[in-house]
Amino acid sequence: MRIAAAPISWGVCEVPGWGHQLTPERVLAEMAALGLTATELGPDGFLPPEPDHRAALLGGYGLRAIGGFVPVVLHDPAHDPLPALRDTVAAFEADAVVVLAAATGVDGYDGRPALDDEGWRTLLSTLDRIDREISHLVTLHPHVGTMVETGEEVERVLEGSAVSLCLDTGHLLAGGADPLDVVRKAPERIAHAHLKDVDADLAGRVRAGELTYTDAVRAGMYRPLGRGDVDVAGIVSGLTAAGYTGWYVMEQDVILTSADADPLADVRASLAYLTGLASPEDA
C-alpha cells in the first residue's frame, strides 16, 4: 500500500481566506515525523515552483512529490485551458499525477452554476484532449462546488470520456454518491485515490443548503479515517481486489484558526487506521 500525505490535512488550501496557513517547514517536518515519504504538492506558492529547488526541500525531510491538485475551467467553449495547464505540469515530477478539478471559474466551493448541454460537451471533450496531450497521468477529481460533484455527474464523465478518475471518498459522499459503489462499478477507471472520512449528517446539511461547504468543513465535516461514515475499509478492500496499485493520499480538509492548532494528531490517527488495513505483504 502506497500512502501519501497532503497539505490540506494541515489546513493548507488554495481558497483565499481559508484559514491560518502553516509554513511548509512545519508541515513537512510533521509529515516526516509520522514516517511518511510522499506528499501531494499543495496549492500554488506553498512549495517552490522550481522542480530542483522543490525536490531539494522535500528531500531534506525524506519526502517526494507524487501529484498535484489543479483546478481548471473545463466547460467554457471560449476558454482553452491547455496552454496554462501545460505550463503548470511542466514543473511536475515526471511520475506525478495530475489531479484535475472541474473548476467553476470563481474562488471557493460554496456554490456553482448549472451546466447546460453545450457546457457538458465542452467539458467532456476538453477532458479527453487533456488526457491525450498531457504526458503525465491525468485524473478527474469529483469535488464539492465544482462542475463534477454528484454521482450522476461522475457517471456522465465515466460514460462520456476516457479520462481516469481520482477517487475522492469524501467529496463523493458529500456530493451524494457512494464511493464504494464507484469502486464496484468502475475499478478500472480509478488511477489515484484521496481517502477522506466524512460526517454524513454535516454533508447532508450542505446538500440541503443548510450549511455552506466552508462552514461544514469548519464544523468538522471531515474526520480522521475510520471515525466517519465512509466505508474506508470496504473501499481499500475493493481496490485491492481489483488490482489497484496507485497512491492512497490521506486527506482531512481542515480550517485552522492559528499556529497553535494541532492537525498532526488527526493525521496520526488516520495513518494508524490505514496501515492497520494493509495486508501483511503490504505492511
Number of C-alpha atoms within 10 A of each C-alpha: 18 15 18 23 29 27 25 22 22 30 22 24 21 18 13 8 10 17 16 17 20 18 13 19 13 12 21 24 16 18 25 18 13 14 13 19 20 25 23 22 24 20 17 14 10 16 18 16 15 11 15 12 12 19 18 14 18 23 14 13 19 18 22 22 25 21 28 22 20 21 20 19 21 27 26 18 13 7 10 14 15 17 8 11 17 14 10 15 19 15 13 21 18 14 12 18 24 27 23 24 24 22 21 23 16 13 12 19 16 16 16 16 10 8 15 10 8 11 16 20 18 18 24 20 17 21 25 17 15 20 20 14 11 15 14 19 18 25 26 28 28 28 24 25 24 24 26 26 23 22 19 13 16 20 13 14 21 17 11 16 17 17 23 22 25 22 27 23 26 32 26 25 26 29 22 17 19 18 23 23 13 20 20 13 10 13 20 14 17 20 20 26 25 21 25 28 29 26 21 18 13 22 24 17 15 22 16 10 11 13 17 19 23 17 15 20 21 17 14 16 24 27 24 25 27 18 16 17 17 25 18 23 17 14 21 21 17 17 20 16 10 15 10 18 12 16 21 19 22 27 27 30 24 25 25 19 13 11 11 9 13 11 18 16 10 16 24 17 15 23 21 15 17 20 14 12 17 16 11 7 6 9 10
